[in-house]
Amino acid sequence: MAARDDQAGPEPVRLVVRVRPGASRAKVGGRYGDGELVVAVTQRAVDGKATEACLRAVAGALGVRRSVVHLVTGQTRRSKVVEIDVADRVRADVLRAAVTELLDS
């Protein structure tokens, strides 16, 4: 039997980030191009270290555990699509608002 739509969990929050590897300090905030969230990390883009640092930085900036932040696409690119698993719609709305605030900072 298929699950009903009202019983399904909320959709994950999805965002596009632009990674700046090798920055002098880590920072999450600002907009690149058509709404990509800028994530500056100190790690260089070698062996996935900048990608992992990016995912940790996004989790920290949004106040979620690293384990709920997943890379969807862009393992070897500066532009990446990231998904954040959420427990309920209220939390999803809070995260979307936080992302909007980071984009405008």
C-alpha positions, -999 to 999 in steps of 0.1 A, spaced: 0 0 0 14 34 -10 19 61 16 -5 90 15 9 125 6 -1 140 40 19 112 58 51 119 38 78 139 54 87 173 41 110 177 11 146 183 19 158 219 17 180 222 -14 204 250 -22 231 258 -46 265 269 -31 296 284 -47 327 272 -29 358 295 -26 386 271 -16 418 284 -1 403 315 15 421 332 43 392 324 67 360 304 65 328 323 59 293 315 48 273 343 33 268 364 2 255 358 -33 272 346 -64 255 349 -98 218 339 -98 215 331 -61 243 307 -52 253 309 -16 290 317 -12 309 294 11 346 303 16 367 276 32 404 275 41 410 240 27 424 237 -8 404 218 -35 425 186 -32 411 151 -25 376 165 -16 388 184 14 372 217 3 339 199 -4 339 184 30 348 217 46 320 233 26 294 208 39 306 213 75 305 251 71 269 250 57 258 228 86 274 251 111 259 282 96 224 267 96 227 251 130 222 216 119 242 184 123 267 176 95 250 142 91 218 158 76 237 178 50 243 159 17 261 167 -15 238 161 -45 259 172 -74 292 190 -79 318 168 -62 346 183 -83 331 217 -92 330 250 -73 292 251 -78 275 224 -58 239 214 -50 234 206 -13 204 190 4 195 193 40 172 167 55 145 182 78 122 166 103 91 188 97 78 216 76 83 242 103 120 234 104 122 235 66 107 270 66 132 281 93 161 268 72 149 284 41 146 317 59 181 313 73 195 306 38 178 337 25 194 358 53 228 343 45 224 351 8 217 387 17 246 391 41 
